[in-house]
Amino acid sequence: MTPRNEGPLSAAARTGRVTGATLAGRTIIMSGGSRGIGLAIALRAARDGANVALMAKTGEPHPKLEGTVYTAAEQIEAAGGRALPIVGDVRNDDDVRAAVDAAVGTFGGIDIVVNNASAIDLSKTSDVDMKRYDLMADINVRGTFMLSKFSLDALSKSANPHILTLSPPLNLAPRWAAMHLAYTMAKYGMSLTTLGLAEELKDEGVAVNSLWPATLIDTAAIRNMPGGGRMVQAARSPEIVADAAHAILVRVASSCTGHFYTDEQVLREEGITDLTGYSLGAAEDKLVPDIFL
């Protein structure tokens, strides 16, 4: 497949960047996204006029976590996009296939896959519950692989196809595995999907990349962890990841693949060096680095 990239490509031949490019009219399918980083990415795309199909389990309000797939859809449309809320489980083959079919049927195709859904448990090996291990493996690794796989046919018809996975760089320093082995394996499984698909699809013009925050991000999941309310005081807002994701997703796919970006790296490439506006108040040197960096 030769991608039908829009706009002048000569200036972007090496970097993949096209000045002024937007996601207007593009269709995103995202796992998760009813809150947190995923919702921030969806809202940033919506401000361009993108279509966003959100597949998430939260159809009814959660007792501890704000937002459902329906409230997220309302926010997306209020921001200027079109939304398709889909209640589904990324672990379930039929749910994922139905979500892909619904996105294609509603919006006419899929241009972007965002693998956002993820489960987290930072327990040591002796303490982690095997049900939590299975949950992380199924959502993080299998879910990422499956949503990407089931979307390939639709992506092959896109003018500028992207797969973006929220997962860390593949750092094989033993200390990361030692800190929280079960979670590390699950997140690195997502990153291995990026590594493999980028190489597998490089001749088809599909960009496959990962994006990871350089610092702790203020999310409901973090706030609900023990000491989370204190932790997020030294965090950045989800908007920094959303702005970085947007910058990646408007790049020319055929010139931008196989990367493990951090949000700071992407924004520096865009000429943005003052990141203080994303902080929740802590000085830059007091921000908590991400656990994988």
Sequence and secondary structure as in RCSB ss.txt:
>XXXX:A:sequence
MTPRNEGPLSAAARTGRVTGATLAGRTIIMSGGSRGIGLAIALRAARDGANVALMAKTGEPHPKLEGTVYTAAEQ
IEAAGGRALPIVGDVRNDDDVRAAVDAAVGTFGGIDIVVNNASAIDLSKTSDVDMKRYDLMADINVRGTFMLSKF
SLDALSKSANPHILTLSPPLNLAPRWAAMHLAYTMAKYGMSLTTLGLAEELKDEGVAVNSLWPATLIDTAAIRNM
PGGGRMVQAARSPEIVADAAHAILVRVASSCTGHFYTDEQVLREEGITDLTGYSLGAAEDKLVPDIFL
>XXXX:A:secstr
      S  GGGTTT   TT   TT EEEEES SSHHHHHHHHHHHTTT EEEEEES SS  SSS   HHHHHHH
HHHTT EEEEEE  TT HHHHHHHHHHHHHHHSS  EEEE         TTT  HHHHHHHIIIIIIHHHHHHHH
HHHHHTT SS EEEEE       HHHHHHSHHHHHHHHHHHHHHHHHHHHTGGGT EEEEEE SB B  HHHHTS
TTHHHHGGG B THHHHHHHHHHHTS GGGS S EEEHHHHHHHTT    GGGBSS  GGGS B TT 
